[in-house]
């Protein structure tokens, strides 16, 4: 079975779940993403359990599991450890499928997911900043999200039929990051867009996440490291960095104010064999209530750029060590357009403070950050230069994010930087422009990505694309991080014969004489006009 068939199987499953919900009038409803993602997750965990059970003992197909005595089944569950969720036999999909004709089937469906959530609470629950646990599955998934009671049993039966009839080849679970990142992105494509709310999410394109991960890790081979994102969203950046390092060589930490994002991140971790890090996911306000005070080895972030946080801005000043963390200052509340507040300035300072002594970070910033000549932006750049932390800056093409027109760049800094050289890359001219959902977007090819990464990692200087400058040069240019301001000015020399030179000079003189004559005529005309003006009284 080829990889593409795995993708098609999963995509067809997701589309079919959406189809069932749309037929029941739930398409586009607030709870649709929960029904889609939690139904898929139930299927994934069920089949992963059966896969791991069969790996443990080749006899362990569904029928054999049902014939085991309770003690042997319990021993099996314990033996699988964290490689699989704990699932009782009565909660397996095939068992529930065989009971689909019972009355109030939707209640059985809900209680099944509730059982799995409770049995796996220690491994799969997400914490809020207020220390409340968010379960793996909703306690009443069908009942809470389908208001029409007459539809509940029908939807539950259609879902269990679909989940039972869709067959994943066992080797799907041996697929790697590229596969699971693809299906995760497909699954959530309708649920992770800018919805216009106070905490609208901007999904980080996988190409940008890959560039950041590859440059950040570079030629290193880190082990036993902590990777952190203080505004994680659904985890695209974290997953790329963790995959680049190796999921068995790192522990992931995250925080995000969005409950939806935290739930999607948990799903992403489960798909990518990072279940051991789920207890490090926190849902809450990172700036006001940071739940990860420990220092981090690698930090990646695509923080919100424009966000009205005026209702809690003053509270930032009163948090412990505020003046130390926010050394460059806290953005003021503008008189107009509060939703344009530069909240990213808080996140950059938080990231700097959160780095270990050998820590490295890659942060997406608005391109205007690179050259601002006043305010918090310049103070942060000055700090990164004076502390010898800034390492690489990459200016990205416009519209690499389909749902925002803000031009973005990525700054990389290293708290243990060993030299005074900074690589500045201007990739703004790369990529192909396409239309996507009515919006213009720039797509980077594999060759574009390779050029950016190789140039940054190898510190190559390429004409009109990249240049290596010293920290002293940056200081002399008012701490500008823009590559274009450091590119040498080019003067083109053209070889001419003496005859060609004399002809050009003669032509220039001819044109100049014409201009002088025209100017003289204009002067005479102006004088005559002035002489004809008389002072008259009435």
C-alpha positions in Angstrom: 0.0 0.0 0.0 1.6 3.3 -1.2 1.8 6.3 1.1 -0.6 8.2 -1.2 -3.3 5.6 -0.5 -2.9 6.2 3.3 -3.4 9.9 2.7 -6.5 9.2 0.5 -7.9 6.8 3.2 -7.6 9.4 5.9 -8.8 12.3 3.7 -11.8 10.3 2.6 -12.6 9.4 6.3 -12.5 13.1 7.3 -14.6 14.1 4.3 -17.1 11.4 5.1 -17.4 12.5 8.8 -18.0 16.1 7.6 -20.6 14.8 5.1 -22.5 13.0 7.9 -22.5 16.2 10.0 -23.5 18.4 7.1 -26.4 16.1 6.3 -27.5 16.6 9.9 -27.4 20.4 9.5 -24.2 20.8 11.5 -21.9 21.9 8.7 -20.1 25.1 9.8 -21.6 24.9 13.3 -19.4 25.8 16.3 -19.1 22.2 17.5 -18.4 20.7 14.1 -14.6 20.7 14.5 -15.0 18.8 17.9 -17.1 16.1 16.2 -14.7 15.8 13.3 -11.5 15.8 15.3 -12.7 13.7 18.2 -14.4 11.1 16.0 -11.1 10.8 14.0 -9.1 10.6 17.2 -11.3 7.8 18.5 -10.7 5.9 15.3 -6.9 6.5 15.4 -6.5 5.5 19.0 -8.7 2.4 18.5 -6.7 1.2 15.5 -3.3 2.2 17.1 -4.3 0.1 20.2 -5.0 -2.9 17.9 -1.8 -2.4 16.0 0.3 -2.3 19.2 -1.5 -5.3 20.6 -0.7 -7.3 17.5 2.9 -6.2 17.7 3.0 -7.4 21.3 1.5 -10.8 20.3 0.7 -11.6 16.7 -2.4 -13.5 17.9 -4.0 -10.4 19.2 -6.6 -9.6 16.6 -10.0 -8.3 17.8 -11.5 -11.8 18.2 -8.6 -13.0 20.3 -8.7 -10.0 22.5 -12.3 -10.6 23.2 -11.5 -14.2 24.3 -8.8 -13.1 26.8 -9.6 -13.3 30.5 -9.7 -10.0 32.3 -6.3 -10.6 34.0 -4.5 -11.3 30.7 -6.2 -8.3 29.1 -5.1 -6.0 31.9 -1.5 -7.4 31.6 -1.6 -6.6 27.9 -2.7 -3.0 28.6 0.1 -2.5 31.1 2.6 -4.0 28.7 1.7 -1.5 25.9 2.6 1.4 28.2 2.4 4.9 26.6 2.7 3.5 23.1 -1.1 3.2 23.1 -4.1 4.6 24.8 -5.8 2.3 27.3 -9.0 1.0 25.8 -11.4 -1.5 27.4 -12.8 -4.2 25.2 -16.3 -2.8 25.6 -15.1 0.5 24.2 -13.5 -0.8 21.0 -15.1 0.4 17.8 -16.1 -3.1 16.6 -17.8 -3.8 20.0 -19.8 -0.5 19.8 -20.6 -1.2 16.1 -22.2 -4.5 17.1 -24.5 -2.6 19.5 -25.6 0.1 17.1 -29.3 -1.0 17.1 -29.8 -0.4 20.8 -32.1 2.4 21.9 -30.4 5.7 22.8 -27.3 4.7 20.9 -25.9 8.2 21.0 -25.7 7.9 24.8 -23.7 4.7 24.4 -21.4 6.5 21.9 -20.9 9.4 24.3 -20.3 7.1 27.3 -17.6 5.2 25.3 -15.6 8.3 24.6 -16.1 9.4 28.2 -14.7 6.0 29.4 -11.6 6.4 27.2 -11.1 10.0 28.4 -11.2 9.0 32.1 -9.0 5.9 31.6 -6.3 8.0 29.9 -6.6 11.2 31.9 -3.1 11.1 33.3 -1.5 10.7 29.9 -3.8 12.7 27.6 -5.3 15.6 29.6 -4.3 19.2 28.9 -3.9 21.7 31.7 -5.2 25.3 31.8 -3.3 28.1 33.4 -5.7 27.8 36.3 -4.7 24.1 36.8 -7.9 22.6 35.4 -7.6 19.5 33.3 -9.1 19.5 29.8 -10.1 15.9 29.0 -9.2 13.9 25.8 -12.9 13.7 24.8 -15.9 15.7 25.8 -18.1 14.0 28.3 -21.2 14.4 26.1 -19.8 14.9 22.6 -23.0 14.1 20.7 -25.5 15.5 23.2 -23.7 18.8 23.6 -23.1 19.5 20.0 -26.3 18.2 18.3 -29.2 20.2 19.6 -31.8 18.3 17.6 -32.4 15.3 19.8 -34.1 13.4 16.9 -30.7 13.5 15.0 -28.4 12.3 17.8 -28.9 8.5 17.4 -28.8 8.8 13.6 -25.5 10.7 13.6 -23.9 8.4 16.2 -24.9 5.3 14.2 -23.6 6.8 10.9 -20.3 7.7 12.6 -19.7 4.3 14.1 -20.6 2.6 10.7 -18.0 4.8 9.0 -15.3 4.3 11.7 -15.8 0.5 11.6 -15.8 0.3 7.8 -12.7 2.4 7.2 -9.7 0.2 7.3 -6.2 1.6 8.0 -3.4 -0.6 6.8 -1.4 -1.4 10.0 1.8 0.1 8.4 0.1 3.5 8.5 1.3 3.7 12.1 4.9 3.4 10.9 4.6 6.4 8.7 6.6 9.5 9.7 6.2 13.2 10.3 5.6 14.2 6.6 2.6 11.9 6.4 0.9 12.9 9.7 1.6 16.6 9.3 -0.2 16.3 5.9 -3.3 14.6 7.2 -3.4 16.9 10.3 -3.3 20.0 8.1 -6.0 18.5 5.9 -8.2 17.6 8.9 -8.1 21.1 10.5 -8.0 23.2 7.3 -11.5 24.6 8.0 -11.0 25.0 11.7 -7.7 26.9 12.1 -8.3 30.1 10.2 -8.6 33.7 11.2 -12.1 33.9 12.6 -12.0 37.5 13.5 -12.2 37.0 17.2 -10.0 38.5 19.9 -7.5 35.6 19.6 -7.7 34.8 15.9 -5.1 32.3 14.8 -2.7 32.6 11.9 -1.7 29.2 10.8 2.0 28.9 10.1 2.6 27.4 6.7 4.5 24.2 6.8 7.2 25.6 4.4 7.9 28.4 6.8 7.9 26.0 9.8 10.4 23.8 7.9 12.7 26.7 7.1 12.7 27.8 10.7 13.4 24.3 12.1 16.2 23.6 9.6 18.0 26.9 10.2 17.5 26.8 14.0 18.9 23.3 14.4 21.5 23.8 11.6 24.3 21.3 11.7 23.7 20.4 15.3 22.6 17.1 16.7 20.9 18.0 20.0 19.7 15.4 22.5 17.6 15.6 25.6 16.5 19.2 25.0 13.4 21.3 25.8 11.5 22.8 22.9 9.0 25.6 23.6 6.5 27.8 21.9 4.7 30.4 24.0 2.0 31.0 21.3 1.8 27.5 19.9 -1.5 27.5 18.1 -2.0 24.0 16.7 1.7 23.3 16.9 3.1 23.4 13.4 6.4 25.0 14.4 6.8 22.7 17.4 6.1 19.6 15.3 8.7 20.6 12.7 11.4 21.3 15.3 10.7 18.2 17.3 10.8 16.1 14.1 14.0 17.8 13.0 15.6 16.9 16.4 13.9 13.5 16.8 10.8 13.0 18.9 12.7 10.7 21.3 15.4 13.3 21.9 13.3 16.3 23.0 10.4 17.3 25.2 7.9 19.7 23.9 6.4 22.6 26.0 3.7 25.0 24.9 1.2 27.6 26.0 -1.6 29.3 24.1 -4.7 31.2 25.2 -7.0 29.4 22.7 -8.7 26.3 24.0 -9.3 25.1 20.4 -5.6 25.5 19.5 -4.6 23.5 22.6 -6.9 20.7 21.7 -5.6 20.6 18.2 -2.1 20.7 19.4 -2.8 17.6 21.6 -4.1 15.8 18.5 -0.9 16.8 16.7 1.3 15.4 19.4 -0.6 12.1 19.5 -0.3 11.7 15.7 3.5 12.5 15.9 4.5 10.1 18.7 4.9 12.9 21.2 2.3 11.8 23.7 4.9 12.0 26.4 4.8 15.8 26.1 1.0 16.3 26.3 1.1 17.1 30.0 3.3 20.1 29.1 0.5 21.7 27.0 -1.0 24.6 28.8 -4.1 26.6 27.8 -3.9 30.1 29.1 -2.4 33.6 28.8 1.3 33.2 28.5 2.2 36.8 29.3 0.1 37.1 32.5 0.4 33.6 33.7 3.5 31.8 32.4 3.3 28.1 33.4 6.7 27.2 32.1 9.2 29.2 34.1 12.0 26.8 33.3 14.7 27.8 30.8 14.3 26.3 27.3 16.9 25.1 24.9 15.0 25.9 21.7 12.1 28.3 21.3 10.1 28.9 18.2 7.1 31.2 17.8 4.8 32.9 15.4 3.3 35.3 17.9 0.2 37.4 17.3 1.2 40.7 15.7 -1.9 42.9 16.1 -4.1 42.3 19.1 -6.1 44.4 21.5 -4.8 43.5 24.9 -5.7 46.8 26.5 -8.0 45.1 29.0 -5.0 43.4 30.7 -2.1 45.6 29.5 -1.6 47.2 32.9 -1.5 43.9 34.7 1.7 43.0 32.9 3.5 45.7 34.9 2.6 44.0 38.2 3.7 40.4 37.4 6.9 39.2 39.2 10.2 40.5 37.6 8.2 42.4 35.0 10.9 45.1 34.5 13.5 42.4 34.1 11.5 40.4 31.6 10.1 43.3 29.6 13.4 45.3 29.6 12.5 47.2 26.4 9.1 48.2 27.7 5.4 47.3 27.5 3.5 48.6 24.4 1.2 51.6 25.2 -2.5 51.6 24.4 -3.1 53.6 21.2 -5.9 56.2 21.2 -7.3 54.6 18.1 -7.1 51.1 16.6 -6.5 49.2 19.8 -6.5 46.0 17.7 -3.2 47.2 16.2 -1.3 46.9 19.5 2.1 45.3 19.0 1.7 42.3 21.3 4.6 40.5 19.5 7.0 42.9 21.4 5.9 41.2 24.6 6.4 37.7 23.2 9.9 38.5 21.9 11.0 39.8 25.3 9.4 36.8 27.0 11.3 34.4 24.6 14.6 36.1 25.3 14.0 35.8 29.1 13.0 32.1 28.7 16.1 30.9 26.9 18.7 28.8 28.7 22.3 29.9 28.7 22.9 27.9 25.5 19.4 28.5 24.1 18.5 29.4 20.5 15.3 30.9 19.1 13.5 31.5 15.8 10.7 34.0 15.9 8.4 35.4 13.2 8.2 39.2 13.2 6.6 41.8 11.0 9.2 43.0 8.6 8.9 46.6 10.0 10.5 45.3 13.2 13.8 45.1 11.3 14.2 48.8 10.7 12.0 50.7 13.2 14.1 53.6 14.4 12.4 54.2 17.7 10.4 52.6 20.4 10.4 49.0 21.7 11.4 47.4 18.4 14.7 49.3 18.3 15.4 48.6 21.9 15.0 44.9 21.4 17.2 44.9 18.3 19.8 46.9 20.3 19.7 44.4 23.1 20.2 41.5 20.7 23.2 43.2 19.2 24.8 44.5 22.4 24.4 41.1 24.0 25.9 39.4 20.9 22.8 37.2 20.4 21.5 38.0 17.0 22.6 35.4 14.5 20.5 35.3 11.3 17.7 37.3 9.8 15.5 36.1 6.9 13.1 38.5 5.1 10.3 36.4 3.6 8.3 37.1 0.4 5.0 39.0 0.8 1.9 37.0 1.3 3.5 33.8 2.5 0.6 33.8 5.0 -2.5 33.5 2.9 -4.8 35.3 5.5 -2.7 38.3 6.3 -1.0 40.9 4.1 1.6 41.7 6.7 5.1 41.2 5.4 7.1 38.9 7.7 10.7 38.1 8.6 12.3 35.5 10.9 14.9 36.5 13.4 17.2 33.8 14.9 19.2 34.5 18.0 21.6 32.4 20.0 22.4 33.1 23.7 25.7 31.4 23.4 26.8 32.9 20.0 30.6 32.5 19.5 31.3 35.1 16.8 30.3 38.7 15.9 29.0 37.8 12.4 25.3 38.1 11.4 23.8 36.5 8.3 21.2 38.7 6.6 19.1 37.1 3.9 16.6 38.8 1.6 14.3 36.1 0.3 11.5 38.5 -0.6 11.8 37.9 -4.3 11.5 34.1 -4.1 8.4 32.1 -4.6 5.4 31.8 -7.0 2.2 33.8 -6.5 -1.0 31.9 -6.6 -4.7 32.6 -5.7 -6.1 30.5 -2.8 -9.6 31.0 -1.6 -9.8 34.3 -3.3 -6.6 35.6 -1.6 -3.1 36.0 -3.1 -0.5 33.8 -1.6 3.2 33.2 -2.3 4.3 29.6 -2.4 8.0 28.6 -1.9 9.3 25.7 -3.9 11.7 23.0 -2.6 14.5 24.8 -4.4 13.5 28.1 -2.7 13.5 26.5 0.7 16.8 24.8 0.1 18.4 28.1 -1.1 17.2 29.9 2.1 18.3 27.2 4.5 21.6 26.4 2.9 22.5 30.1 2.7 21.6 30.7 6.3 23.3 27.6 7.7 26.4 27.8 5.6 26.7 31.6 5.9 27.0 32.0 2.2 27.1 35.5 0.6 25.1 35.7 -2.6 24.8 38.9 -4.6 21.5 40.7 -3.9 20.3 37.8 -1.7 22.5 37.5 1.4 25.3 39.2 3.1 27.4 38.6 6.3 27.9 41.7 8.4 29.6 42.3 11.7 27.8 43.5 14.9 29.9 46.7 14.6 28.4 47.3 11.1 24.9 46.8 12.4 25.6 49.3 15.2 26.8 51.8 12.6 23.6 51.4 10.6 21.4 52.2 13.6 20.8 48.6 14.5 19.1 47.8 11.2 18.5 44.1 10.4 17.5 44.7 6.8 19.8 42.9 4.3 19.1 45.5 1.6 20.8 48.3 3.6 24.1 46.4 3.6 24.3 45.2 0.0 27.1 47.0 -1.9 26.1 49.7 -4.4 26.7 48.4 -7.9 28.3 50.7 -10.5 28.1 49.3 -14.0 31.0 49.9 -16.4 30.5 49.8 -20.1 33.5 49.4 -22.5 33.4 51.9 -25.4 35.6 52.6 -28.4 36.9 56.2 -28.8 34.4 56.8 -31.7 31.5 55.4 -29.6 32.5 57.6 -26.7 32.7 60.8 -28.9 29.4 60.0 -30.5 27.7 59.7 -27.1 29.3 62.9 -25.8 28.2 64.7 -28.9 24.7 63.5 -28.5 24.6 64.6 -24.9 25.9 68.1 -25.9 23.3 68.3 -28.6 20.5 67.5 -26.2 21.9 69.8 -23.5 22.1 72.7 -26.0 18.4 72.1 -26.9 17.5 72.3 -23.3 19.5 75.5 -22.8 17.8 77.1 -25.8 14.4 76.1 -24.6 15.2 77.5 -21.2 16.3 80.8 -22.8 13.1 81.1 -24.7 11.1 80.5 -21.5 13.1 83.2 -19.7 12.3 85.7 -22.5 8.7 84.8 -22.4 8.5 85.3 -18.7 10.2 88.7 -18.9 7.8 89.9 -21.6 4.8 88.8 -19.5 6.1 90.6 -16.5 6.8 93.8 -18.5 3.2 93.8 -19.8 1.7 93.8 -16.3 0.3 97.3 -15.3 -1.0 98.7 -12.1 -4.6 99.9 -12.6 -7.1 101.5 -10.3 -10.8 101.6 -10.6 
